[in-house]
Amino acid sequence: MPTFIEAPTVIQAPGQPPKRIEEYVGRVNTKTEGISIARMRSPAGWGEPWQQPEFGEYTVVLDGVLRVEFDPDGVRDLKGGEAVYVAPGERVRYSSPDAPAHYVAVCLPAFSIDTVHREE
């Protein structure tokens, strides 16, 4: 029988102004360690710290504009319908400086605060 997920868990996100994270599958909502699937809604002007996660992350932008900064000195603005994969160990920073963004993030293994390695 399928497992139905009635609703996501809303998780507090770092960065200002606050971003809304709705985790459908992952360590918090379903106690799943192998994968996390979350919907993100970041307002215009939002940005988070640089990070160098141990997990791979697929991001699909549904609408708006999500900025992806990466080493060395790379930057790319993703629009609705575009996606990116960030491999484990890559240094990356996400933001929505000029417009809000609505996107889905899939992390393998699941996102963990202990393995994201955010910079101060």
Rosetta constraint file for C-alpha pairs under 8 A:
AtomPair CA 5 CA 24 HARMONIC 7.01 0.50
AtomPair CA 7 CA 24 HARMONIC 6.83 0.50
AtomPair CA 8 CA 22 HARMONIC 5.31 0.50
AtomPair CA 8 CA 23 HARMONIC 5.03 0.50
AtomPair CA 8 CA 24 HARMONIC 4.39 0.50
AtomPair CA 8 CA 25 HARMONIC 7.73 0.50
AtomPair CA 8 CA 29 HARMONIC 6.53 0.50
AtomPair CA 9 CA 22 HARMONIC 5.51 0.50
AtomPair CA 9 CA 23 HARMONIC 5.23 0.50
AtomPair CA 9 CA 24 HARMONIC 6.68 0.50
AtomPair CA 9 CA 28 HARMONIC 7.21 0.50
AtomPair CA 9 CA 29 HARMONIC 5.57 0.50
AtomPair CA 10 CA 20 HARMONIC 7.01 0.50
AtomPair CA 10 CA 21 HARMONIC 5.57 0.50
AtomPair CA 10 CA 22 HARMONIC 4.58 0.50
AtomPair CA 10 CA 23 HARMONIC 6.37 0.50
AtomPair CA 11 CA 20 HARMONIC 7.09 0.50
AtomPair CA 11 CA 21 HARMONIC 5.31 0.50
AtomPair CA 11 CA 22 HARMONIC 6.40 0.50
AtomPair CA 11 CA 23 HARMONIC 7.18 0.50
AtomPair CA 12 CA 18 HARMONIC 7.96 0.50
AtomPair CA 12 CA 19 HARMONIC 7.77 0.50
AtomPair CA 12 CA 20 HARMONIC 7.07 0.50
AtomPair CA 12 CA 21 HARMONIC 6.93 0.50
AtomPair CA 13 CA 18 HARMONIC 6.38 0.50
AtomPair CA 13 CA 19 HARMONIC 5.71 0.50
AtomPair CA 13 CA 20 HARMONIC 6.61 0.50
AtomPair CA 13 CA 21 HARMONIC 6.61 0.50
AtomPair CA 14 CA 18 HARMONIC 6.85 0.50
AtomPair CA 14 CA 19 HARMONIC 7.45 0.50
AtomPair CA 14 CA 48 HARMONIC 6.08 0.50
AtomPair CA 14 CA 49 HARMONIC 7.85 0.50
AtomPair CA 15 CA 19 HARMONIC 7.22 0.50
AtomPair CA 15 CA 46 HARMONIC 6.44 0.50
AtomPair CA 15 CA 47 HARMONIC 5.38 0.50
AtomPair CA 15 CA 48 HARMONIC 4.43 0.50
AtomPair CA 15 CA 49 HARMONIC 7.02 0.50
AtomPair CA 16 CA 45 HARMONIC 7.49 0.50
AtomPair CA 16 CA 46 HARMONIC 5.24 0.50
AtomPair CA 16 CA 47 HARMONIC 6.17 0.50
AtomPair CA 16 CA 48 HARMONIC 7.31 0.50
AtomPair CA 17 CA 43 HARMONIC 6.99 0.50
AtomPair CA 17 CA 45 HARMONIC 6.69 0.50
AtomPair CA 17 CA 46 HARMONIC 5.15 0.50
AtomPair CA 17 CA 47 HARMONIC 7.65 0.50
AtomPair CA 18 CA 42 HARMONIC 7.29 0.50
AtomPair CA 18 CA 43 HARMONIC 7.54 0.50
AtomPair CA 18 CA 46 HARMONIC 6.89 0.50
AtomPair CA 19 CA 40 HARMONIC 7.10 0.50
AtomPair CA 19 CA 41 HARMONIC 5.84 0.50
AtomPair CA 19 CA 42 HARMONIC 4.52 0.50
AtomPair CA 19 CA 43 HARMONIC 6.54 0.50
AtomPair CA 19 CA 46 HARMONIC 7.02 0.50
AtomPair CA 20 CA 40 HARMONIC 5.70 0.50
AtomPair CA 20 CA 41 HARMONIC 5.13 0.50
AtomPair CA 20 CA 42 HARMONIC 6.40 0.50
AtomPair CA 21 CA 38 HARMONIC 6.54 0.50
AtomPair CA 21 CA 39 HARMONIC 5.96 0.50
AtomPair CA 21 CA 40 HARMONIC 4.78 0.50
AtomPair CA 21 CA 41 HARMONIC 6.72 0.50
AtomPair CA 22 CA 38 HARMONIC 5.35 0.50
AtomPair CA 22 CA 39 HARMONIC 5.13 0.50
AtomPair CA 22 CA 40 HARMONIC 6.38 0.50
AtomPair CA 23 CA 28 HARMONIC 7.45 0.50
AtomPair CA 23 CA 29 HARMONIC 6.34 0.50
AtomPair CA 23 CA 36 HARMONIC 7.34 0.50
AtomPair CA 23 CA 37 HARMONIC 6.09 0.50
AtomPair CA 23 CA 38 HARMONIC 4.19 0.50
AtomPair CA 23 CA 39 HARMONIC 6.51 0.50
AtomPair CA 24 CA 29 HARMONIC 6.21 0.50
AtomPair CA 24 CA 30 HARMONIC 7.48 0.50
AtomPair CA 24 CA 36 HARMONIC 7.53 0.50
AtomPair CA 24 CA 37 HARMONIC 5.73 0.50
AtomPair CA 24 CA 38 HARMONIC 5.58 0.50
AtomPair CA 24 CA 39 HARMONIC 7.76 0.50
AtomPair CA 25 CA 29 HARMONIC 5.91 0.50
AtomPair CA 25 CA 30 HARMONIC 5.52 0.50
AtomPair CA 25 CA 31 HARMONIC 7.83 0.50
AtomPair CA 25 CA 32 HARMONIC 6.61 0.50
AtomPair CA 25 CA 35 HARMONIC 7.10 0.50
AtomPair CA 25 CA 36 HARMONIC 4.95 0.50
AtomPair CA 25 CA 37 HARMONIC 4.99 0.50
AtomPair CA 25 CA 38 HARMONIC 6.90 0.50
AtomPair CA 26 CA 30 HARMONIC 5.55 0.50
AtomPair CA 26 CA 31 HARMONIC 5.82 0.50
AtomPair CA 26 CA 32 HARMONIC 4.65 0.50
AtomPair CA 26 CA 33 HARMONIC 6.21 0.50
AtomPair CA 26 CA 34 HARMONIC 7.76 0.50
AtomPair CA 26 CA 35 HARMONIC 5.97 0.50
AtomPair CA 26 CA 36 HARMONIC 4.05 0.50
AtomPair CA 26 CA 37 HARMONIC 6.47 0.50
AtomPair CA 26 CA 110 HARMONIC 5.70 0.50
AtomPair CA 26 CA 111 HARMONIC 7.13 0.50
AtomPair CA 27 CA 31 HARMONIC 4.22 0.50
AtomPair CA 27 CA 32 HARMONIC 4.90 0.50
AtomPair CA 27 CA 33 HARMONIC 5.58 0.50
AtomPair CA 27 CA 36 HARMONIC 7.19 0.50
AtomPair CA 27 CA 110 HARMONIC 6.61 0.50
AtomPair CA 27 CA 111 HARMONIC 7.35 0.50
AtomPair CA 27 CA 112 HARMONIC 7.46 0.50
AtomPair CA 28 CA 32 HARMONIC 7.77 0.50
AtomPair CA 32 CA 36 HARMONIC 7.23 0.50
AtomPair CA 32 CA 110 HARMONIC 7.10 0.50
AtomPair CA 33 CA 109 HARMONIC 6.22 0.50
AtomPair CA 33 CA 110 HARMONIC 5.07 0.50
AtomPair CA 34 CA 108 HARMONIC 6.11 0.50
AtomPair CA 34 CA 109 HARMONIC 4.37 0.50
AtomPair CA 34 CA 110 HARMONIC 5.21 0.50
AtomPair CA 35 CA 106 HARMONIC 6.95 0.50
AtomPair CA 35 CA 107 HARMONIC 5.54 0.50
AtomPair CA 35 CA 108 HARMONIC 4.81 0.50
AtomPair CA 35 CA 109 HARMONIC 4.75 0.50
AtomPair CA 35 CA 110 HARMONIC 4.02 0.50
AtomPair CA 35 CA 111 HARMONIC 7.45 0.50
AtomPair CA 36 CA 105 HARMONIC 7.79 0.50
AtomPair CA 36 CA 106 HARMONIC 5.48 0.50
AtomPair CA 36 CA 107 HARMONIC 5.10 0.50
AtomPair CA 36 CA 108 HARMONIC 6.85 0.50
AtomPair CA 36 CA 109 HARMONIC 7.13 0.50
AtomPair CA 36 CA 110 HARMONIC 4.38 0.50
AtomPair CA 36 CA 111 HARMONIC 6.03 0.50
AtomPair CA 37 CA 104 HARMONIC 7.09 0.50
AtomPair CA 37 CA 105 HARMONIC 5.79 0.50
AtomPair CA 37 CA 106 HARMONIC 4.57 0.50
AtomPair CA 37 CA 107 HARMONIC 6.71 0.50
AtomPair CA 38 CA 104 HARMONIC 5.63 0.50
AtomPair CA 38 CA 105 HARMONIC 5.36 0.50
AtomPair CA 38 CA 106 HARMONIC 6.62 0.50
AtomPair CA 39 CA 102 HARMONIC 7.41 0.50
AtomPair CA 39 CA 103 HARMONIC 5.84 0.50
AtomPair CA 39 CA 104 HARMONIC 4.46 0.50
AtomPair CA 39 CA 105 HARMONIC 6.45 0.50
AtomPair CA 40 CA 101 HARMONIC 7.79 0.50
AtomPair CA 40 CA 102 HARMONIC 5.69 0.50
AtomPair CA 40 CA 103 HARMONIC 5.23 0.50
AtomPair CA 40 CA 104 HARMONIC 5.96 0.50
AtomPair CA 40 CA 105 HARMONIC 7.39 0.50
AtomPair CA 41 CA 100 HARMONIC 7.39 0.50
AtomPair CA 41 CA 101 HARMONIC 5.84 0.50
AtomPair CA 41 CA 102 HARMONIC 4.64 0.50
AtomPair CA 41 CA 103 HARMONIC 6.67 0.50
AtomPair CA 42 CA 46 HARMONIC 6.22 0.50
AtomPair CA 42 CA 95 HARMONIC 7.89 0.50
AtomPair CA 42 CA 96 HARMONIC 6.56 0.50
AtomPair CA 42 CA 100 HARMONIC 5.53 0.50
AtomPair CA 42 CA 101 HARMONIC 5.23 0.50
AtomPair CA 42 CA 102 HARMONIC 6.54 0.50
AtomPair CA 43 CA 96 HARMONIC 6.73 0.50
AtomPair CA 43 CA 99 HARMONIC 6.91 0.50
AtomPair CA 43 CA 100 HARMONIC 4.31 0.50
AtomPair CA 43 CA 101 HARMONIC 6.57 0.50
AtomPair CA 44 CA 96 HARMONIC 5.41 0.50
AtomPair CA 44 CA 97 HARMONIC 5.40 0.50
AtomPair CA 44 CA 98 HARMONIC 5.33 0.50
AtomPair CA 44 CA 99 HARMONIC 4.34 0.50
AtomPair CA 44 CA 100 HARMONIC 4.28 0.50
AtomPair CA 44 CA 101 HARMONIC 7.53 0.50
AtomPair CA 45 CA 95 HARMONIC 7.62 0.50
AtomPair CA 45 CA 96 HARMONIC 5.81 0.50
AtomPair CA 45 CA 97 HARMONIC 4.18 0.50
AtomPair CA 45 CA 98 HARMONIC 6.08 0.50
AtomPair CA 45 CA 99 HARMONIC 7.23 0.50
AtomPair CA 45 CA 100 HARMONIC 7.75 0.50
AtomPair CA 46 CA 95 HARMONIC 5.60 0.50
AtomPair CA 46 CA 96 HARMONIC 5.31 0.50
AtomPair CA 46 CA 97 HARMONIC 5.86 0.50
AtomPair CA 47 CA 93 HARMONIC 7.93 0.50
AtomPair CA 47 CA 94 HARMONIC 6.27 0.50
AtomPair CA 47 CA 95 HARMONIC 4.09 0.50
AtomPair CA 47 CA 96 HARMONIC 6.32 0.50
AtomPair CA 47 CA 97 HARMONIC 6.92 0.50
AtomPair CA 48 CA 93 HARMONIC 6.58 0.50
AtomPair CA 48 CA 94 HARMONIC 6.14 0.50
AtomPair CA 48 CA 95 HARMONIC 6.30 0.50
AtomPair CA 49 CA 93 HARMONIC 6.25 0.50
AtomPair CA 49 CA 94 HARMONIC 7.90 0.50
AtomPair CA 49 CA 118 HARMONIC 6.10 0.50
AtomPair CA 49 CA 119 HARMONIC 5.89 0.50
AtomPair CA 49 CA 120 HARMONIC 6.96 0.50
AtomPair CA 50 CA 91 HARMONIC 6.84 0.50
AtomPair CA 50 CA 92 HARMONIC 5.65 0.50
AtomPair CA 50 CA 93 HARMONIC 4.54 0.50
AtomPair CA 50 CA 94 HARMONIC 7.76 0.50
AtomPair CA 50 CA 118 HARMONIC 5.79 0.50
AtomPair CA 50 CA 119 HARMONIC 5.50 0.50
AtomPair CA 51 CA 91 HARMONIC 5.62 0.50
AtomPair CA 51 CA 92 HARMONIC 5.55 0.50
AtomPair CA 51 CA 93 HARMONIC 6.27 0.50
AtomPair CA 51 CA 116 HARMONIC 6.24 0.50
AtomPair CA 51 CA 117 HARMONIC 5.41 0.50
AtomPair CA 51 CA 118 HARMONIC 4.13 0.50
AtomPair CA 51 CA 119 HARMONIC 5.86 0.50
AtomPair CA 52 CA 88 HARMONIC 7.51 0.50
AtomPair CA 52 CA 89 HARMONIC 5.35 0.50
AtomPair CA 52 CA 90 HARMONIC 5.49 0.50
AtomPair CA 52 CA 91 HARMONIC 4.38 0.50
AtomPair CA 52 CA 92 HARMONIC 6.36 0.50
AtomPair CA 52 CA 116 HARMONIC 6.10 0.50
AtomPair CA 52 CA 117 HARMONIC 5.41 0.50
AtomPair CA 52 CA 118 HARMONIC 6.61 0.50
AtomPair CA 53 CA 88 HARMONIC 5.79 0.50
AtomPair CA 53 CA 89 HARMONIC 5.55 0.50
AtomPair CA 53 CA 90 HARMONIC 7.01 0.50
AtomPair CA 53 CA 91 HARMONIC 7.50 0.50
AtomPair CA 53 CA 115 HARMONIC 5.65 0.50
AtomPair CA 53 CA 116 HARMONIC 3.96 0.50
AtomPair CA 53 CA 117 HARMONIC 5.60 0.50
AtomPair CA 53 CA 118 HARMONIC 7.83 0.50
AtomPair CA 54 CA 88 HARMONIC 4.74 0.50
AtomPair CA 54 CA 89 HARMONIC 5.50 0.50
AtomPair CA 54 CA 115 HARMONIC 5.43 0.50
AtomPair CA 54 CA 116 HARMONIC 6.30 0.50
AtomPair CA 54 CA 117 HARMONIC 7.93 0.50
AtomPair CA 55 CA 87 HARMONIC 7.06 0.50
AtomPair CA 55 CA 88 HARMONIC 4.66 0.50
AtomPair CA 55 CA 89 HARMONIC 7.49 0.50
AtomPair CA 55 CA 107 HARMONIC 6.31 0.50
AtomPair CA 55 CA 108 HARMONIC 5.45 0.50
AtomPair CA 55 CA 109 HARMONIC 5.60 0.50
AtomPair CA 55 CA 110 HARMONIC 7.27 0.50
AtomPair CA 55 CA 111 HARMONIC 7.06 0.50
AtomPair CA 55 CA 115 HARMONIC 7.30 0.50
AtomPair CA 55 CA 116 HARMONIC 7.53 0.50
AtomPair CA 56 CA 85 HARMONIC 7.21 0.50
AtomPair CA 56 CA 86 HARMONIC 5.73 0.50
AtomPair CA 56 CA 87 HARMONIC 4.55 0.50
AtomPair CA 56 CA 88 HARMONIC 4.61 0.50
AtomPair CA 56 CA 107 HARMONIC 5.61 0.50
AtomPair CA 56 CA 108 HARMONIC 5.24 0.50
AtomPair CA 56 CA 109 HARMONIC 7.16 0.50
AtomPair CA 57 CA 85 HARMONIC 5.65 0.50
AtomPair CA 57 CA 86 HARMONIC 5.21 0.50
AtomPair CA 57 CA 87 HARMONIC 6.59 0.50
AtomPair CA 57 CA 88 HARMONIC 7.70 0.50
AtomPair CA 57 CA 105 HARMONIC 6.65 0.50
AtomPair CA 57 CA 106 HARMONIC 5.62 0.50
AtomPair CA 57 CA 107 HARMONIC 4.44 0.50
AtomPair CA 57 CA 108 HARMONIC 6.49 0.50
AtomPair CA 58 CA 83 HARMONIC 7.25 0.50
AtomPair CA 58 CA 84 HARMONIC 5.84 0.50
AtomPair CA 58 CA 85 HARMONIC 4.45 0.50
AtomPair CA 58 CA 86 HARMONIC 6.54 0.50
AtomPair CA 58 CA 105 HARMONIC 5.68 0.50
AtomPair CA 58 CA 106 HARMONIC 5.06 0.50
AtomPair CA 58 CA 107 HARMONIC 6.39 0.50
AtomPair CA 59 CA 83 HARMONIC 5.45 0.50
AtomPair CA 59 CA 84 HARMONIC 5.36 0.50
AtomPair CA 59 CA 85 HARMONIC 6.41 0.50
AtomPair CA 59 CA 103 HARMONIC 6.83 0.50
AtomPair CA 59 CA 104 HARMONIC 5.68 0.50
AtomPair CA 59 CA 105 HARMONIC 4.49 0.50
AtomPair CA 59 CA 106 HARMONIC 6.41 0.50
AtomPair CA 60 CA 80 HARMONIC 7.92 0.50
AtomPair CA 60 CA 81 HARMONIC 6.98 0.50
AtomPair CA 60 CA 82 HARMONIC 6.10 0.50
AtomPair CA 60 CA 83 HARMONIC 4.33 0.50
AtomPair CA 60 CA 84 HARMONIC 6.76 0.50
AtomPair CA 60 CA 103 HARMONIC 5.56 0.50
AtomPair CA 60 CA 104 HARMONIC 5.28 0.50
AtomPair CA 60 CA 105 HARMONIC 6.58 0.50
AtomPair CA 61 CA 65 HARMONIC 7.51 0.50
AtomPair CA 61 CA 66 HARMONIC 7.12 0.50
AtomPair CA 61 CA 78 HARMONIC 6.86 0.50
AtomPair CA 61 CA 79 HARMONIC 6.23 0.50
AtomPair CA 61 CA 80 HARMONIC 4.85 0.50
AtomPair CA 61 CA 81 HARMONIC 5.78 0.50
AtomPair CA 61 CA 82 HARMONIC 5.71 0.50
AtomPair CA 61 CA 83 HARMONIC 6.04 0.50
AtomPair CA 61 CA 101 HARMONIC 7.25 0.50
AtomPair CA 61 CA 102 HARMONIC 6.17 0.50
AtomPair CA 61 CA 103 HARMONIC 4.23 0.50
AtomPair CA 61 CA 104 HARMONIC 6.51 0.50
AtomPair CA 62 CA 79 HARMONIC 7.76 0.50
AtomPair CA 62 CA 80 HARMONIC 4.62 0.50
AtomPair CA 62 CA 81 HARMONIC 5.81 0.50
AtomPair CA 62 CA 82 HARMONIC 7.87 0.50
AtomPair CA 62 CA 101 HARMONIC 7.76 0.50
AtomPair CA 62 CA 102 HARMONIC 5.52 0.50
AtomPair CA 62 CA 103 HARMONIC 5.04 0.50
AtomPair CA 62 CA 104 HARMONIC 7.36 0.50
AtomPair CA 63 CA 79 HARMONIC 6.37 0.50
AtomPair CA 63 CA 80 HARMONIC 3.95 0.50
AtomPair CA 63 CA 81 HARMONIC 7.18 0.50
AtomPair CA 63 CA 101 HARMONIC 5.97 0.50
AtomPair CA 63 CA 102 HARMONIC 5.34 0.50
AtomPair CA 63 CA 103 HARMONIC 6.96 0.50
AtomPair CA 64 CA 79 HARMONIC 5.83 0.50
AtomPair CA 64 CA 80 HARMONIC 5.82 0.50
AtomPair CA 64 CA 99 HARMONIC 6.29 0.50
AtomPair CA 64 CA 100 HARMONIC 5.49 0.50
AtomPair CA 64 CA 101 HARMONIC 4.24 0.50
AtomPair CA 64 CA 102 HARMONIC 6.17 0.50
AtomPair CA 65 CA 77 HARMONIC 6.25 0.50
AtomPair CA 65 CA 78 HARMONIC 5.51 0.50
AtomPair CA 65 CA 79 HARMONIC 4.71 0.50
AtomPair CA 65 CA 80 HARMONIC 6.89 0.50
AtomPair CA 65 CA 96 HARMONIC 6.28 0.50
AtomPair CA 65 CA 98 HARMONIC 7.80 0.50
AtomPair CA 65 CA 99 HARMONIC 5.95 0.50
AtomPair CA 65 CA 100 HARMONIC 6.38 0.50
AtomPair CA 65 CA 101 HARMONIC 5.11 0.50
AtomPair CA 66 CA 77 HARMONIC 5.63 0.50
AtomPair CA 66 CA 78 HARMONIC 5.15 0.50
AtomPair CA 66 CA 79 HARMONIC 6.62 0.50
AtomPair CA 66 CA 94 HARMONIC 6.97 0.50
AtomPair CA 66 CA 95 HARMONIC 5.98 0.50
AtomPair CA 66 CA 96 HARMONIC 5.04 0.50
AtomPair CA 66 CA 100 HARMONIC 7.73 0.50
AtomPair CA 66 CA 101 HARMONIC 5.65 0.50
AtomPair CA 67 CA 75 HARMONIC 7.02 0.50
AtomPair CA 67 CA 76 HARMONIC 5.77 0.50
AtomPair CA 67 CA 77 HARMONIC 4.33 0.50
AtomPair CA 67 CA 78 HARMONIC 6.16 0.50
AtomPair CA 67 CA 94 HARMONIC 5.68 0.50
AtomPair CA 67 CA 95 HARMONIC 5.11 0.50
AtomPair CA 67 CA 96 HARMONIC 5.72 0.50
AtomPair CA 67 CA 97 HARMONIC 7.47 0.50
AtomPair CA 68 CA 75 HARMONIC 5.66 0.50
AtomPair CA 68 CA 76 HARMONIC 5.31 0.50
AtomPair CA 68 CA 77 HARMONIC 6.24 0.50
AtomPair CA 68 CA 78 HARMONIC 7.47 0.50
AtomPair CA 68 CA 92 HARMONIC 6.93 0.50
AtomPair CA 68 CA 93 HARMONIC 5.90 0.50
AtomPair CA 68 CA 94 HARMONIC 4.91 0.50
AtomPair CA 68 CA 95 HARMONIC 6.78 0.50
AtomPair CA 69 CA 73 HARMONIC 7.46 0.50
AtomPair CA 69 CA 74 HARMONIC 5.59 0.50
AtomPair CA 69 CA 75 HARMONIC 4.30 0.50
AtomPair CA 69 CA 76 HARMONIC 6.50 0.50
AtomPair CA 69 CA 92 HARMONIC 5.60 0.50
AtomPair CA 69 CA 93 HARMONIC 5.06 0.50
AtomPair CA 69 CA 94 HARMONIC 6.44 0.50
AtomPair CA 70 CA 74 HARMONIC 4.94 0.50
AtomPair CA 70 CA 75 HARMONIC 6.19 0.50
AtomPair CA 70 CA 90 HARMONIC 7.64 0.50
AtomPair CA 70 CA 91 HARMONIC 5.88 0.50
AtomPair CA 70 CA 92 HARMONIC 4.55 0.50
AtomPair CA 70 CA 93 HARMONIC 6.53 0.50
AtomPair CA 71 CA 90 HARMONIC 7.65 0.50
AtomPair CA 71 CA 91 HARMONIC 6.01 0.50
AtomPair CA 71 CA 92 HARMONIC 6.93 0.50
AtomPair CA 78 CA 82 HARMONIC 5.84 0.50
AtomPair CA 78 CA 83 HARMONIC 7.03 0.50
AtomPair CA 86 CA 90 HARMONIC 6.54 0.50
AtomPair CA 86 CA 92 HARMONIC 7.83 0.50
AtomPair CA 96 CA 100 HARMONIC 5.83 0.50
AtomPair CA 96 CA 101 HARMONIC 6.27 0.50
AtomPair CA 106 CA 110 HARMONIC 7.95 0.50
AtomPair CA 107 CA 111 HARMONIC 5.75 0.50
AtomPair CA 111 CA 115 HARMONIC 7.34 0.50
AtomPair CA 111 CA 116 HARMONIC 7.14 0.50
AtomPair CA 112 CA 116 HARMONIC 6.18 0.50
AtomPair CA 113 CA 117 HARMONIC 7.40 0.50
